[in-house]
Amino acid sequence: MGWTTIPGYTKRQVINELTNNDYVHKHKLVGNELWIVEQFTNKKTGQQEKIIVLYLLDNYGGEWGYKPIDELMGPCYYGCPLEFFELAQDHVNEKWRVKARNYQGVEAVLADEEGVPA
């Protein structure tokens, strides 16, 4: 998927556009990574489910935009808030979740060794 820009929008306005929806269960901004737990209806089962989606945010020529990458796509980003794993369905992309947990564990150890809080 490509990038979507919204002419005239600031970063805050793009974030508001993405998060002020009934299907957004929880969200957290980490730099230019907007992590969202989204609720949707599974077309096969008709049941409500939740999935983690990363919206990369960037500014192109003065216009802010976003690129959605859902958990099924296995984003190459691992800064997802760990508490989101408890909110979204298991077994969506366990390999990615393990990498994210490991990455954040390493970051926490490095920060602790340097005396910087994680």
Secondary structure, DSSP 8 states (H G I E B T S, - for coil): ---EE-TT--HHHHHHHHHSSTTEEEEEEETTEEEEEEEEE-TTT--EEEEEEEEEEEEETTEEEEEEEEGGG--S-----TTHHHHS-TTSSHHHHHHHHHHHHHHHHHHHHTT---
